[in-house]
């Protein structure tokens, strides 16, 4: 994660994050110098500088024209402290939610659910991989280098889980998966859909809408449907190159 992404996660806007990085690089600077360096709309420069001053990150030199500076990188610790306060408040609220009597909660089984975005997708995959007992079958465009999924996959294989991966493209990243015991097959042509089967009770299907990381993933918990997908996988596996 780079400095810009860190500042964004700590609550700064895109413009504020750019200004902080610019001032850390240039030192004391006029608004016009900041504008030319980070290409922020003029009407947003003073607004962002004012917000950063209120937080206590940016200081002003009362010259003519004014100059702005960040004393040192430790000034940014206020962002971390603010975020820690917010997290503690969230934890307190969450603990209160956990105390709700279970009898007041309804257990609802959702056979079909939809998740959006890369983070939510990876969280779901990590959860499913940690729960695997027998088998994981997947069809993906290319093997990806995700260390957490790799680790969970290796742990599943050590538990005796059988894992097969069908790929549309060969990139070299699949070697890491082979090294931990995943069986790899290469498809002759791209299939109608990409999917994964987790044991015989869950599957995921990726829908490509051209939204990149925000494309939706459908999670289905229906054994009859999963059985159809498994037949499809077995047919493609038999036809694949290994």
C-alpha positions as CSV (number, residue, x, y, z in Angstrom):
1,X,0.0,0.0,0.0
2,X,1.5,3.4,-1.0
3,X,1.4,6.7,0.9
4,X,-1.6,8.0,-1.0
5,X,-3.7,4.9,-0.3
6,X,-2.7,5.0,3.4
7,X,-3.9,8.6,3.7
8,X,-7.2,7.8,2.0
9,X,-7.8,4.9,4.4
10,X,-7.1,7.2,7.3
11,X,-9.9,9.4,6.2
12,X,-8.4,12.1,3.9
13,X,-10.0,13.0,0.6
14,X,-8.2,12.5,-2.7
15,X,-7.3,16.2,-2.8
16,X,-6.1,16.4,0.8
17,X,-4.0,13.3,0.4
18,X,-2.3,14.7,-2.7
19,X,-1.6,18.0,-0.9
20,X,-0.1,16.2,2.1
21,X,2.2,14.1,-0.1
22,X,3.2,17.3,-2.0
23,X,4.0,19.3,1.1
24,X,6.1,16.4,2.6
25,X,8.1,16.5,-0.7
26,X,8.4,20.2,-1.3
27,X,8.4,21.6,2.2
28,X,6.8,25.1,2.9
29,X,5.0,26.1,-0.3
30,X,2.6,28.7,-1.6
31,X,-0.9,27.5,-2.8
32,X,0.1,28.2,-6.4
33,X,3.1,25.9,-6.0
34,X,1.0,23.2,-4.6
35,X,-1.5,23.7,-7.5
36,X,1.2,23.3,-10.1
37,X,2.7,20.3,-8.4
38,X,-0.4,18.1,-7.8
39,X,-2.8,19.5,-10.4
40,X,-5.7,20.0,-8.1
41,X,-8.6,22.3,-9.2
42,X,-7.9,25.8,-7.9
43,X,-11.2,26.1,-6.1
44,X,-10.3,22.9,-4.1
45,X,-6.8,24.0,-3.1
46,X,-7.8,26.5,-0.3
47,X,-10.7,24.4,0.8
48,X,-8.5,21.3,1.3
49,X,-5.7,23.3,2.9
50,X,-8.3,24.8,5.4
51,X,-9.5,21.3,6.3
52,X,-6.0,20.1,6.8
53,X,-5.3,23.1,9.0
54,X,-8.4,22.4,11.1
55,X,-7.3,18.8,11.7
56,X,-3.8,20.1,12.8
57,X,-1.7,18.5,10.0
58,X,-0.9,21.6,8.0
59,X,0.5,24.8,9.5
60,X,0.5,28.3,8.0
61,X,3.3,30.8,7.6
62,X,1.7,34.3,7.7
63,X,3.8,35.6,4.8
64,X,2.5,37.4,1.7
65,X,1.4,35.2,0.0
66,X,0.8,32.6,2.7
67,X,2.9,29.5,2.8
68,X,1.8,26.1,4.1
69,X,3.9,23.3,5.6
70,X,3.8,20.1,7.5
71,X,6.2,20.2,10.5
72,X,7.2,16.6,10.2
73,X,5.6,13.2,9.4
74,X,4.7,12.7,13.0
75,X,2.0,15.3,12.5
76,X,0.1,12.7,10.6
77,X,-0.3,10.5,13.7
78,X,-3.4,12.5,14.6
79,X,-5.1,10.7,11.7
80,X,-4.2,7.4,13.1
81,X,-5.4,8.4,16.6
82,X,-8.7,9.6,15.1
83,X,-9.2,6.3,13.3
84,X,-8.3,4.3,16.4
85,X,-11.0,6.3,18.3
86,X,-13.5,5.5,15.5
87,X,-12.6,1.8,15.6
88,X,-13.0,1.6,19.3
89,X,-16.4,3.2,19.1
90,X,-17.4,0.6,16.4
91,X,-16.1,-2.2,18.6
92,X,-18.2,-1.0,21.5
93,X,-21.3,-0.8,19.3
94,X,-20.5,-4.3,17.9
95,X,-20.2,-5.8,21.4
96,X,-23.6,-4.4,22.2
97,X,-25.1,-6.0,19.1
98,X,-23.6,-9.3,20.1
99,X,-25.5,-9.2,23.4
100,X,-28.8,-9.3,21.6
101,X,-30.6,-12.6,22.6
102,X,-30.3,-15.3,20.0
103,X,-34.0,-16.0,20.4
104,X,-34.7,-12.6,18.9
105,X,-32.7,-13.4,15.8
106,X,-34.1,-15.3,12.8
107,X,-32.0,-17.8,11.0
108,X,-32.5,-17.2,7.3
109,X,-31.0,-19.5,4.7
110,X,-30.2,-17.6,1.5
111,X,-29.7,-20.1,-1.4
112,X,-28.5,-17.2,-3.6
113,X,-26.6,-14.1,-2.6
114,X,-24.6,-11.5,-4.5
115,X,-21.4,-9.8,-3.5
116,X,-19.7,-6.9,-5.2
117,X,-16.0,-5.8,-5.3
118,X,-12.7,-7.5,-5.0
119,X,-12.4,-7.2,-1.2
120,X,-15.8,-8.8,-0.6
121,X,-15.0,-11.5,-3.2
122,X,-11.7,-12.4,-1.5
123,X,-13.3,-12.4,1.9
124,X,-15.9,-14.9,0.8
125,X,-13.3,-17.1,-1.0
126,X,-11.0,-17.1,2.1
127,X,-14.0,-18.1,4.3
128,X,-15.0,-21.0,2.0
129,X,-11.4,-22.2,1.6
130,X,-11.0,-22.4,5.4
131,X,-14.1,-24.5,5.7
132,X,-13.3,-27.0,2.9
133,X,-13.6,-30.7,3.7
134,X,-13.5,-32.7,0.5
135,X,-13.1,-30.9,-2.8
136,X,-12.6,-27.6,-4.6
137,X,-13.1,-27.3,-8.3
138,X,-12.5,-24.0,-10.1
139,X,-12.5,-22.5,-13.6
140,X,-10.6,-19.2,-13.7
141,X,-9.2,-17.0,-16.5
142,X,-5.7,-17.1,-15.0
143,X,-4.0,-18.0,-11.8
144,X,-3.6,-15.1,-9.4
145,X,-1.0,-14.5,-6.8
146,X,-3.0,-14.0,-3.6
147,X,-0.8,-15.1,-0.6
148,X,-3.8,-15.6,1.7
149,X,-5.7,-17.8,-0.7
150,X,-2.5,-19.7,-1.4
151,X,-1.9,-20.4,2.3
152,X,-5.5,-21.4,2.9
153,X,-5.4,-23.7,-0.2
154,X,-2.2,-25.3,1.0
155,X,-3.7,-25.9,4.5
156,X,-6.8,-27.4,2.8
157,X,-4.7,-29.8,0.8
158,X,-2.9,-30.9,3.9
159,X,-6.3,-31.7,5.4
160,X,-6.8,-34.1,2.5
161,X,-8.9,-31.7,0.3
162,X,-8.6,-32.4,-3.5
163,X,-8.3,-29.2,-5.5
164,X,-8.4,-28.8,-9.3
165,X,-8.0,-25.6,-11.3
166,X,-8.9,-25.1,-15.0
167,X,-7.2,-22.1,-16.6
168,X,-7.9,-20.2,-19.8
169,X,-4.5,-18.5,-19.9
170,X,-1.0,-19.6,-18.9
171,X,0.9,-16.8,-17.2
172,X,3.5,-18.6,-15.0
173,X,1.7,-17.7,-11.7
174,X,0.1,-21.2,-11.8
175,X,3.5,-22.7,-10.8
176,X,3.0,-21.6,-7.2
177,X,-0.3,-23.4,-7.1
178,X,1.2,-26.6,-8.5
179,X,3.9,-26.5,-6.0
180,X,1.4,-26.7,-3.1
181,X,-0.4,-29.6,-4.7
182,X,-3.2,-28.0,-6.8
183,X,-3.8,-30.0,-10.0
184,X,-3.8,-27.7,-13.0
185,X,-5.5,-28.1,-16.4
186,X,-5.6,-25.8,-19.4
187,X,-8.7,-25.2,-21.4
188,X,-8.7,-25.2,-25.2
189,X,-11.1,-22.3,-25.4
190,X,-12.8,-19.9,-22.9
191,X,-15.9,-21.5,-21.4
192,X,-19.4,-19.9,-21.0
193,X,-18.7,-19.0,-17.4
194,X,-16.1,-18.9,-14.7
195,X,-17.1,-20.7,-11.5
196,X,-15.8,-22.5,-8.4
197,X,-17.4,-25.4,-6.4
198,X,-16.7,-25.8,-2.7
199,X,-17.4,-29.3,-1.6
200,X,-20.9,-30.1,-2.8
201,X,-22.8,-27.3,-1.0
202,X,-21.5,-23.9,-2.3
203,X,-20.5,-22.5,-5.7
204,X,-19.6,-19.1,-7.0
205,X,-20.2,-17.7,-10.4
206,X,-18.5,-14.5,-11.7
207,X,-20.5,-12.2,-13.9
208,X,-18.4,-10.1,-16.3
209,X,-20.2,-6.7,-16.8
210,X,-17.0,-4.8,-17.6
211,X,-16.9,-3.2,-14.2
212,X,-13.5,-4.7,-13.4
213,X,-13.2,-5.2,-9.6
214,X,-16.8,-4.2,-9.0
215,X,-18.2,-7.0,-11.1
216,X,-20.7,-9.0,-9.1
217,X,-20.1,-12.6,-7.9
218,X,-23.1,-14.9,-7.3
219,X,-22.9,-17.4,-4.4
220,X,-25.3,-20.3,-4.8
221,X,-26.1,-22.9,-2.2
222,X,-28.2,-25.4,-4.1
223,X,-27.0,-29.0,-4.4
224,X,-28.9,-29.8,-7.6
225,X,-27.5,-26.8,-9.4
226,X,-24.0,-27.5,-8.0
227,X,-24.3,-31.1,-9.4
228,X,-24.9,-29.6,-12.9
229,X,-21.8,-27.4,-12.6
230,X,-19.7,-30.4,-11.4
231,X,-20.7,-32.4,-14.5
232,X,-19.7,-29.5,-16.6
233,X,-16.4,-29.2,-14.8
234,X,-15.6,-33.0,-15.1
235,X,-16.3,-32.8,-18.8
236,X,-14.0,-29.8,-19.3
237,X,-11.3,-31.4,-17.1
238,X,-11.4,-34.6,-19.2
239,X,-10.9,-32.4,-22.3
240,X,-8.2,-30.2,-20.8
241,X,-4.4,-30.3,-21.4
242,X,-2.3,-31.1,-18.4
